[in-house]
Amino acid sequence: MSKADSTNEAKSDSNMTDNSKMNSGALAVSEATASFMTGVADVSMAEVKLGQLAQDKSSNARIKAFGEMMVRDHSKANDELKALAGKKNVTLPAKIGDAHQKKYDDLSKKSGKDFDKAYINAMVDGHEAAVSDFKKQTDNSDADVKEWVNKTLPTLQMHLDSARAIKKALKY
């Protein structure tokens, strides 16, 4: 469990003893929604970091452009999520989690076609999971979270489609 998750769990526990969710630092969303938000923050921060790595390490123009898109789009999504989390009193992680750091470390050791293949495979797998997670949240009980999810989902789907197209074009 991340530090952000345990902080949010403590806030959720205070919801049980305090019916007024907006005072005394309690969560203004369900614990499940807070967990979704912290998970998205972790993934999105990792996408930015991995996108920067792709811009630095790849010699493939399409992968470099995809990395640039990851940095741009996920930085924007991170900013929007931070604002939403502040409004809902959800604590987001300050840095990427261990699993994503390991993925970054593994990719940073690769070069050339090995890097390109591993990176784009990670982008396809990661975006498949993200699109699936977001689709499960399209009817979130919190109107603000639901609106953000429905606004962000088409971008994630476009990322997935782009990653799949690049993977298909690489043929290795």
C-alpha positions in Angstrom: 0.0 0.0 0.0 1.4 3.4 -1.0 1.7 6.3 1.5 -1.1 8.1 -0.4 -3.4 5.0 -0.1 -2.8 4.7 3.6 -3.4 8.5 4.1 -6.7 8.2 2.2 -7.7 5.2 4.2 -7.2 7.2 7.4 -9.3 10.0 5.9 -12.0 7.4 4.9 -12.0 6.1 8.5 -12.7 9.6 9.7 -15.8 9.7 7.4 -17.3 6.9 9.5 -17.1 9.0 12.7 -17.9 12.3 11.1 -20.9 12.6 8.9 -19.8 16.0 7.5 -17.3 14.8 4.9 -15.9 18.2 4.0 -14.6 19.0 7.5 -11.8 17.6 9.6 -9.9 16.5 6.5 -12.2 13.6 5.5 -12.4 12.2 2.0 -15.2 13.8 -0.1 -15.3 10.6 -2.3 -15.6 6.9 -1.5 -12.5 5.0 -0.6 -12.7 3.1 -3.9 -12.8 6.3 -5.9 -9.8 7.6 -3.9 -8.0 4.4 -4.6 -8.8 4.8 -8.3 -7.5 8.4 -8.3 -4.2 7.5 -6.5 -3.7 4.6 -9.0 -4.3 6.9 -12.0 -1.9 9.4 -10.6 0.8 6.7 -10.3 0.3 5.5 -13.8 0.0 8.9 -15.3 3.2 10.1 -13.6 5.0 7.0 -14.9 3.7 7.7 -18.5 5.3 11.1 -18.3 8.6 9.7 -17.1 8.6 6.9 -19.6 7.6 9.3 -22.4 10.6 11.4 -21.6 12.8 8.3 -21.7 11.4 7.4 -25.1 12.2 10.9 -26.4 15.8 10.4 -25.2 16.5 6.8 -26.1 14.6 5.9 -29.2 15.9 6.6 -32.7 12.4 5.8 -34.2 10.6 9.1 -35.1 7.1 7.6 -34.3 8.2 6.4 -30.9 9.8 9.8 -30.1 6.6 11.5 -31.2 4.5 9.1 -29.1 6.7 9.8 -26.1 6.2 13.5 -26.6 2.5 13.0 -26.7 2.6 10.9 -23.5 4.5 13.8 -21.7 2.0 16.4 -23.0 -1.2 14.6 -22.5 -0.4 12.9 -19.2 1.1 16.1 -17.7 -2.3 17.8 -18.5 -4.2 14.9 -17.1 -2.0 15.0 -13.9 -2.7 18.7 -13.5 -6.4 18.1 -13.8 -6.3 15.2 -11.4 -4.4 17.1 -8.8 -7.0 19.9 -8.9 -9.8 17.3 -8.6 -8.0 15.5 -5.8 -7.6 18.8 -3.9 -11.3 19.5 -4.2 -12.1 16.0 -3.0 -9.4 16.0 -0.2 -7.7 12.9 -1.8 -4.0 12.6 -1.2 -2.1 11.6 -4.4 1.3 10.0 -4.5 4.3 12.4 -4.9 6.3 10.0 -7.0 5.8 6.8 -9.1 5.4 3.5 -7.3 7.9 0.8 -7.1 6.4 -1.3 -10.0 6.6 1.6 -12.3 10.0 2.6 -11.2 11.2 -0.9 -11.9 9.7 -0.7 -15.4 11.5 2.6 -15.9 14.8 1.2 -14.7 14.4 -1.9 -16.9 13.7 0.2 -20.0 16.5 2.7 -19.3 19.0 -0.2 -19.7 17.8 -1.1 -23.2 18.7 0.6 -26.4 17.9 0.5 -30.1 15.2 -1.9 -31.3 15.2 -3.7 -27.9 14.2 -0.4 -26.3 11.6 0.4 -28.9 9.9 -3.0 -28.7 9.9 -3.1 -24.9 8.6 0.5 -24.7 5.8 0.1 -27.2 4.7 -3.2 -25.7 4.6 -1.5 -22.3 2.5 1.3 -23.8 0.0 -1.1 -25.4 -0.3 -3.2 -22.2 -0.5 -0.1 -19.9 -3.1 1.7 -22.0 -5.2 -1.5 -22.4 -5.3 -1.6 -18.6 -6.0 2.1 -18.2 -8.9 2.1 -20.7 -10.4 -0.9 -18.9 -10.1 0.9 -15.5 -11.5 4.1 -16.8 -14.5 2.3 -18.5 -15.4 0.9 -15.1 -15.5 4.4 -13.7 -17.7 6.0 -16.4 -20.7 5.8 -14.0 -18.8 6.8 -10.9 -21.2 8.1 -8.2 -19.2 11.3 -7.8 -20.3 13.7 -10.6 -16.9 15.5 -10.8 -14.9 12.3 -11.0 -17.3 10.9 -13.6 -17.0 14.0 -15.7 -13.2 13.9 -15.6 -13.2 10.2 -16.4 -15.5 10.6 -19.4 -13.4 13.6 -20.6 -10.1 11.7 -20.3 -11.1 8.3 -21.6 -11.1 9.3 -25.4 -7.5 10.5 -25.0 -6.5 7.2 -23.4 -8.3 5.2 -26.2 -6.4 7.3 -28.8 -3.1 6.6 -27.0 -3.9 2.8 -27.1 -4.9 3.0 -30.8 -1.6 4.9 -31.6 0.5 2.4 -29.6 -1.1 -0.5 -31.3 -0.5 1.0 -34.7 3.2 1.7 -33.9 3.6 -1.9 -32.6 2.1 -3.3 -35.8 4.4 -1.1 -37.9 7.5 -2.1 -36.0 7.1 -5.8 -36.9 9.7 -7.0 -34.4 
